[in-house]
Amino acid sequence: MACISPDGKPTLSGAKMLRALKAKAGSAEEVAQKAGLPLFRVRSGLRELDQAGLVSQKSEKYELSAKGSELADSLPA
Amino acid sequence: MEEVKEEVMSLPRLGQAAPPFEAVTTQGPLKLDDYKGSWLILFSHPADFTPVCTTEFIAFAKIYPELQKRGVELLGLSVDSVSSHIAWARNVEEKTKVKIPFPIIADLNKEVSTAYGMIHPGQSKTETVRCVFIIDDKQVIRTILYYPLTTGRNMDEIVRIIDALQTTDANGVATPANWRPGDKVVVPPPNTQEGAEERLKEGLKEGYECVDWYLCQKKLK
């Protein structure tokens, strides 16, 4: 997986997306800009984070779930 | 006698919607939809750890920053595994100091290569030939290039095609042979007799350089 390692920890790009969403819920475009990642990677990554129950999508916006917030809080700054 | 059945699939053509796909890549699972709003160059190579493909991947990596400035992403493909792609990309970086920054599809089940007509049995029954599909931001196929297994692609031409297509889209013009950004562009020819006469009378006023009514060029402002 691109965002979550087999051991359940976020990868470098997964962590960037979680940090971007911890600051503020946003669209894939906004997350890409904040995380400094290409939009295609973010769309694919958000899909993966959604499937893992770490984010949820409301219309065009993504936000962290409780589980996602917990994981984002545990990331080194 | 055993009956041999060969499935005939319609191949993608210019101006058609690019066939959708969901594929395993070196940067995780990707869908064609993930590229909506960006231009995409989807290209295939015969196999990892082969000499011509290695020179091409280094060359694609080198033009990637120029392509990104134009809103274009790169996506490679071959009928190899993700592990093979990763090992090859790491080897290229180790030996040449060039990092492969774009994803590569591991098309082991040949789903994507079949949908895009990338396997030409006259060249190889198992490997993809050197295809380039230029897909625009609305996911329409704008250019298809096929190169044989033995001939590496010309990166300058790929960037030139992107520049030409984006100039056409932005200005409603065409581009002449060997066109480069900054050169004169071709004005669409009139399609009525009246229009042809007007083009010759009015063309000069509008700064056109005309050989005749059907061949007028101008500098873009």
Boltz contact constraints between the chains, C-beta under 6 A:
constraints:
  - contact:
      token1: [A, 2]
      token2: [B, 27]
      max_distance: 6.0
  - contact:
      token1: [A, 2]
      token2: [B, 28]
      max_distance: 6.0
  - contact:
      token1: [A, 40]
      token2: [B, 34]
      max_distance: 6.0
  - contact:
      token1: [A, 40]
      token2: [B, 35]
      max_distance: 6.0
  - contact:
      token1: [A, 43]
      token2: [B, 34]
      max_distance: 6.0
  - contact:
      token1: [A, 44]
      token2: [B, 28]
      max_distance: 6.0
  - contact:
      token1: [A, 44]
      token2: [B, 30]
      max_distance: 6.0
  - contact:
      token1: [A, 44]
      token2: [B, 34]
      max_distance: 6.0
